[in-house]
Amino acid sequence: MTAIVALPEASARPAPVLRGYRFELVKLLSQWRIRLLLLACWIAPAGFVAVVSQQSALPTDTVFGRWMHATGWSGSLVVLGFSCAWVLPLLTALVAGDVFALEDRLGTWRHLMVAVRSPRRIFVAKAFASLTVILLLMAGLTVSGIVGGLLAVGHHPLVGLDGHLLAPADAASTVLLAWLCVLPPTLAFAAVGLLGSVALGRSPMGLLMPALLAFVLQLAQLLPLPVTVRFALPSHAFLAWRGLFTDPAQTGPLVIGIVVSLAWAVVATALAYWLFLRRDFTDLAYEGSGRRVVVAGVLPLAGLVGLSVAVVASATTAEGTGVEKATVESSLATAFAHLYRLQTEQLNRPAVTARHDGLAHPLHPPELTENIATPPPCGLDDPAGPATAKSVPVPAGFVSYSAAWERWAAKQHLSGKHATPDFANPEQMNRYTWYDAHHWELPYPGDPKIYLPSEVPGAALPGSEVD
């Protein structure tokens, strides 16, 4: 009798996660769309900042746009503000929102399952590959905007949102920190993109989920929602980074926004992972299930918003819309005090310092913060006392310019018994005070160079008080 020996079956091991990650990263970087995005993110911001910084009309309706002539750091912040509104959500949609749907469109799930033999490792590899590409895109936006601004304008102090002046080194660290603080909300939108890509399959709606969420949240920010609701939205950190540029820094709302964004990133990624392990990979025409999207996607995220609102309400004292008389009064007093000190320094007038001793000074003009209910964090204003402005010599190349402007000023009835208010042309007067305050070293904001009185645009127009 012949004995039959059964051979042990060879067990196929799943492919290593690192090998799958490299494979997915190469697949993403080989797409022409991703290559164009990388090229645009590493080049376009530098070109935009360099060109706009040299224009006469600045984007003054944007945060830090009016200072693009004064310092190179403001250009990067303008790019950051625009990126938070539209660019970053669109980038996450094009990368994370398509990383799983691409396999559905190409019908390659069965081949991938045979090669990797582990749905869990496929999800991890694709998630980390998309995260890597998103980080490369964000790094490009950051570096390009900073380099373009520094090359075009220079490494100069930055005026904060409340008027206080940040030294170049402080401006550099704060700008980098601001870019780092928008990473958590970007991860939240990327996680929503993964969820849409898994849940909706080859349907184009999965690709649009991060962009659609960004649009809905933009509308929500325009509504008079309670402050606890606004803090509980994943897009709040896209706005809260601006608090870093006040004195003192408003870090409370920023920390809340970062925590909420990270919670969204974790929950949305977990939901995408759960759906991915339970989907049917044999259906080549899989386009997702609307019921599954609502039950396993929309409802859990809505519940997360409700939970975040409850936690924020219990952990903070914020009520209503967050706009209170004392808060607004203190904020305005701080901003005007900082701006007044900045203007005083630029005009070479006696310095104004914060008063800490609580004493009145009847011989000096009243403070800007006099009679307010809540003193600003920087303290009450107090003139430093009699002082004389330091005389700064006019640069050799602009001695003739200074003389021409002095001759112009002598004809404008600025003082004496024939002094006439608003007699001088306002465009010329603005430039005269600007040149003198900046020691004939900087052109007037919006001008390409320092002008002579006759070269000023609108110089032929009379003053407002001249008939």
Secondary structure, DSSP 8 states (H G I E B T S, - for coil): ----------------HHHHHHHHHHHHHTSHHHHHHHHHHHHHHHHHHHHHHTSSS--TTSTTGGGTTT-THHHHHHHHHHIIIIIHHHHHHHHGGGTTHHHHHHT-HHHHHHHH--HHHHHHHHHHHHHHHHHHHHHHHHHHHHHHHHHHT-S--EE-TTS-EE-HHHHHHHHHHHHHHTHHHHHHHHHHHHHHHHHHTT-THHHHHHHHHHHHHHHHHHS---HHHHHTSTTTHHHHGGGGGSSS--HHHHHHHHHHHHHHHHHHHHHHHHHHHTS-TT-TT----HHHHIIIIIHHHHHHHHHHHHHHHHH----TTS--HHHHHHHHHHHHHHHHHHHHHHTT---EEEE-S----TTS---TTTT-SS--TT-EEEE--S---------GGGHHHHHHHHHHHHTTT-SSTT--TT-S-HHHHHHHHHHHHTTT-S--TT-SS---GGGSTTTTS--TT--
